[in-house]
Amino acid sequence: MKPEKLKKYYIKTYSELYNLVNSRMKTASIPPPPKIKRKDKFLQLRNTLLVKLGIVYNIIDSELTKIIEALKTISLMHPFYKELFMAKTKKTPKDLVKRFTMLKHTATRIYNDAKQQIKTGLTGKEIVGAFKAGIGRLLSIYRRNNDLIIAIKESIIEISKLPDITGDLVVIIAGMPQVGKSTLLKKLTHAKPEISPFPFTTKTIIAGHITVEPYGKITLIDTPGLLDRPLDRKNPIEYKAVLALKHLADITIYLFDVNPQSYYTFEQQLSVYNDIKELLGDKEMIIAINKIDITPREYLEKQCIRIKEVTGKEPLLISAEKEYNLDKLKMILINKLMEKALHHES
């Protein structure tokens, strides 16, 4: 399920709901109660209070229903999106569905109790008191949960902005800043990537796609700032975002820039590689050395040997800018997609 489907759910905060309730009660059209004399002010008052109580209940019930529907939508989405949601709300969508379903039942019970008291009250003071108490209790359901509702609202807005980052084969491009991750993504997809703020951080997520008929879609993702520094230097939100990426990746391409003029030392790049390798566990990683067109040959050969010793893999030598060996890298990814498709068929 694509994240853009969440855009249809506009969740109101308590202040927004309170303003709507006030507006609706002030402008409510109150029909005269049936079969009573026009001068029977008590029955007219009772009828007005019942109508206004119903307006408040219907607004709150509708908003709680909308929240439940949004939560159910999130629960059906890829674990990646659910992890991001939980990073913000500290709750699972499933647990929150139970909570807001109970709140709906509580609101219905409060409404029915207040309605009965208004119908059976013998004096104006009694029925006005029952009305005010009912309204107060109904609004308090929303008010007491306002912080949580705001977190849900913010989560839905942020996640709905994400590009479609699921696919038949999902490839994460990792590496430190300035190693050429975004350039590689653009050159491999030959399309303008989708760029969106990453939820709850100041980072961005960049996604591009390669369609391979009839096998499906390869999605390539670059997440600047999330996988480019040691995990112990990330704040809690960033760390949880990295964990979410763990759910998403089928394969990770780790890019090295071994040029002596690189922004980061070779040792720093190895450190981040080791962190990501530990995070991903047994998931496949492709090691590539970028910018070979501007890296001295003797230095390149030396670091190739070192990378092979550390990673146990022969690094693929590429130049994203010059598109050198990108056809080979692309074919590796296509073969992985084909293998996955055939595996699912068997």
C-alpha positions, 0 to 999 in steps of 0.5 A: 500500500502506497504512503500517499493513500494516507493523504485522505486522512486529515486528523483534527487536534483537540483545538480544531475539534473544539472550534468545529463543535462550537461552530456547529452548535451555534449554527445548528438548525433546531426543528420544533419538537413534535406535537407540543405547544409553541409556548412550552419552553421546557420541551423546546429546551429539551429538544434543543439540548438533545439536538446539540448533544447529538451534534457533538457526539457525531463529530467526535465519533466521526473523528475517532472513526477516521483515526481508526481507519488511518491506523488500520491503513498504516497496519497494512503497509510495509514494515518500513512505514510502521517502524517510522510510525512507531518511532514517533508515536511509541505505539504500534498501529494495532495497539492504537486501533484497540485504544481508539475503538474503546474510546469510541465505545466510551463516547457512545456510552456517555452520549446515551447516558446524557441523552437519557438524563435529558429525556427524563429530567424534570426541570430545566436545571436538571436537563441543562446540567445533564447536557453540560456534563455530557458535553464535557465528558465527550470532549474530555475523551479527545482532550485527554488523548490530544498529545497522542492524536497530534503524534498520529497526525504528524506521523501520517502527514510525514509518511504520506509525503514519502515517495513510493520506496517499496519495490520487487527488489529494494536497493539501499545505496549507503556510504559517507557524504560526498562518495557519489551516492546521489549521482549513482542513483541518478545515473542508474535510473536515468530519471529525475529521482523523487526527493522527500523529507525523511520523516521526523528528521531534517534529512531527505530520502531520494528514490529512483526506479528501474522497471524490468519487464516482466520481472518487476521494479527495482527501487534504489534509495539514497538516504543522505545523513542516515547511513553515513555516520556511526550508529553511536553518533545518531540521535534516537529518531535517526537510529530508529529510521536506520532500523526501519531501512533494515526492513526495507533493503533486499540488497545494500550497495556500499560506496567507497571513495578511496581517492586521497583527496576524499572528504573522509578518510578510508578508515572512517569509511570502513568504520561506517561500513562495519556499522552497516554490515552489523546492522544488516546482518546476513543481508547481501551487500555489494561493495563498490569503489567510486570515482576511479576516474580521478583516483591514482592507479597505485592508490586504487590498487592498494585500497582494493586489496585492503577492502577485500581483506576487510569485507571478504569481497572483490570491490566493483570499480565504477565511476558514477559520473562517467558511467563506467561499469554502471552497466555491469552493476545494473546487470547484477541488480537485474539478475538479483531481481530475476532470481527473486522473481523466479524463487517466488514462482517456484 
